[in-house]
Amino acid sequence: LHVTCTVDVGLMSIEFNCFDGKDCVSQSLSIANTGVNTSKLYRMEQFVDDFPKEDAHLTGEEIHKRLDEIEKIHTLYSP
């Protein structure tokens, strides 16, 4: 088809552009409220970053307990 497309995917939007050599089509889609629990996301990131130096000695059961605690974090807003 000789069409080139670029896409930018973010937490709250998707933007894409398609070119065929002479014409261009662009579209931008936005979501008003994503429902992403940033507190939970931050805690997961901390857990992964700290795992090698602080949590690597834990048993499988202890790791699951820590992950369950993170999973129970409530959102700070309504979706």
Steps between C-alpha positions, in 0.01 A plus 500: 500500500806726537357670809716607794336544840628635830323454831545660842325314783476670839303439818223736393530525122585329174621700202580366156608632161495312171681613183484354150745739335253773407216489754503494879235388748531586870280401792515572870293311757482604865352333805353737758572268794733202471429324826873440556587459867823698510556417869494128421718554192757690708508230771549228235786699349661536844460126566664407169784754541572395860457125449866407427636673810211469749258222407698237306539290819121467550314176448241468225223532759650821642533650153135418427399662830683822407342501153155439654553803726579714195197362315270611785600867469184698429473771239508860617220602262191353336559354151 
